[in-house]
Structure formats: structure tokens, C-alpha cells
Amino acid sequence: MKRVEGEYFADPKAVAERVVRLLALHDNVKDPSAITLNSTFDEIGLNELDMVEIFLAAEREFDLEIDEEECESMTTVNDLVEFLAKSFYTK
């Protein structure tokens, strides 16, 4: 299957809902109701160790692996949502 730039393999809205729910359940999130797609992980209260936990949880939730380089480049909730929605392996 040939991939076209910008093509989504999963519904971005559904992915966003699952990611926000995943983030809201983390103990260190300051205010779960304030999470938006434009929120940075730092703004919602997550440090680097928390992000490792989030990425591992996302890998389990969406049944895929996220490369370390990809993890380091993500700074906002939307970055994670876009990556997951565009991944061929997202379930």
C-alpha cells in the first residue's frame, strides 16, 4: 500500500480522544480538564520520566512501537495524535 503524504490511517478525532483520556489518567497531570491538542506536555505537568510512561502507555493502547527519535521530537499533545493517526500500524 502506497502512503500519500498527509494521509491518515486512523481517525484523528478518535485518536485524539484516546490520547487525551490516556493523559488525563496520569497522576502528574495538573488539570485533566485543561488538556487541549495545543497543550505542551510540560504545560500539563509532565516531566521526561512521565513522558516515558505516556509513550509506553500509548504503545500499549495503539498496539505499536514509537521510535526514541520520534518521542524526543514530540512536544505537544497534537504531535502525538498526528504521529499515531498517520501510523499505518495504529489500531
Salt bridges, closest charged atoms under 4 A:
ASP50 OD1 - HIS26 NE2 3.89
GLU53 OE1 - HIS26 NE2 2.72
GLU61 OE2 - ARG18 NE 2.96
ASP63 OD2 - LYS91 NZ 3.47
GLU82 OE1 - LYS86 NZ 3.50
